[in-house]
Amino acid sequence: MQIPVGISACVLGEKVRFDGGHKLNRFMVDELSKYLTFKPVCPEVGIGMQVPRPAIRLLQLPSEEVRLVDSKNQDVDYTDKMVAFAQQKVSQFDDLCGYVVCAKSPTCGMERVKLHIPNNNTIPGGSVGIYTRELMAQMPWLPVEEDGRLNDPVLRENFVFRIFALNDFYHSVRDQLSANAVVKFHSRYKLVLMAHNPVAYKALGSMVAHISEWDINEFYLEYRLQFMAAIKERASRKNKTNVLMHLQGYFKRSLTKEQKQELSDLIMSYKDGHQPILVPMALIKHYLREYPDPYLQLQTFIDPYPEDLKLRYGL
């Protein structure tokens, strides 16, 4: 089953930019299209702007309000139309598991979009595109990433992982909402949470332990928010090393002294930055096939997404 993901239409290759061009992202189209169903949106075309069209930009007024205006004539203001379009569009996105937006766009940019002031100077740090601002405000749990940042292997892996995790959450929990479904889901992601955010690992564990004290629908919403915030934190090498050592502990009665030492050496080599995590993980998977453990076999940390995406090669 393919996973629904929103995307700026230009990033999918549609020629909808102000100059009639596009910003096709090959990774999205060539690799992720095998697993994702893209829902393309061009907010500027969505509010009736033509292709090609005059450039627009973000303008901060003296009141500190940010407006979306024509680059040549700041009296031509598209802000209210864009906000209304965004709110209407986002209301249709309940099933989305992620969103890829176009960097630097005054409508779609996620960060550091040029922010002008009336004298044509820009404000350091920039702002967020009007459409994406509404998207992230209404759906704070949704994985959102810019096309350009996906060239970073760490950001790419984290973003794609969050898409698969949210899709798993929807199919495992939302579609059959119950305390039992939550407990099973949370159990599968314990090692993931240990790697990404040990503090959240404890907080969410306590939350799940007291699920009977919650209204199940309120719990669902709060858990989704906290879980997705936790895995947004990039898993550090230190935390992942701790998880690898935790995994190693499950085989202490099965392995010989030499096998234990070999695995320990690979884990330490990863910790020191000499090996990608795939190296110790390959040996752990080998031992898991030889010495099956029901708990470990369910852990998402071991196989968080399809192997052919090769996302762990650079980690």
Secondary structure, DSSP 8 states (H G I E B T S, - for coil): --EEEEEEGGGGT-S-STTS-----HIIIIIGGGTEEEEEE-HHHHTT--SS---EEEEE-TTS-EEEEESS-TTSB-HHHHHHHHHHHHTT-TT---EEE-TT-TTT--S-B-EE-TTS-B-TT-B--HHHHHHHHH-TTS-EEETGGGGSHHHHHHHHHHHHHHHHHHHHTGGG-SHHHHHHHHHHTHHHHHHH-HHHHHHHHHHHHTGGGS-HHHHHHHHHHHHHHHHHS---HHHHHHHHHHHHHTTTTTS-HHHHHHHHHHHHHHHTTSS-THHHHHHHHHHHHHS--HHHHT-TTTS-S-GGG-TTTT-
